[in-house]
Amino acid sequence: MDALRIRLATMDDAPAMSRLSRRVARRWIMPGQPPEAVMALEESLSARVMRQRIDAGLRFYVAWVGSVLAGVAAVRDDSHVFHLFVSTRYQGRGIGRKLWDRMKRDCVRRAGTRVFTLNSSAVAMPMYLHLGFVLDHDPARHQRTRIIAVPMIYRIDDHP
């Protein structure tokens, strides 16, 4: 495998991020979702929305293997992971962990973040459990969306 490079995304990355994210979501997340959730996911993964989010200050990270975009991750408020997609072709190679580690390190450095949240698809839960996330049973932190998801949480203090 070529060297992996992870960096902050730019506006120019949005079309490639959208293609990768939509392809992964269509295969792994959208099956079993209600039609309104599929429509919401499709819209949220558009290049236009990604550009708007970058412009609004949300941070997206991209993982490149040579000239191929292999993964995308995004965080809001230095604490809520709202995208972590790895191309099916590159899954199982540690790219998701490396994206998570870079994003986590940056959030801790920038904002002193001690707690991260995310809403996982059922298919992605094993990966998030492997990264150290656990089920989040506090309903006060749960976002109500049309997408069927499992709230999860990661506490820095639980991972010395």
Secondary structure, 3 states (H helix, E strand, C coil): CCCEEEEECCHHHHHHHHHHHHHHHHHHCCCCCCHHHHHHHHHHCCHHHHHHHHHCCCEEEEEEECCEEEEEEEEECCCEEEEEEECHHHCCCCHHHHHHHHHHHHHHHHHCCCEEEEEECCCCHHHHHHHCCEECCCHHHCCCCCCCCEEEEEEHHHCC
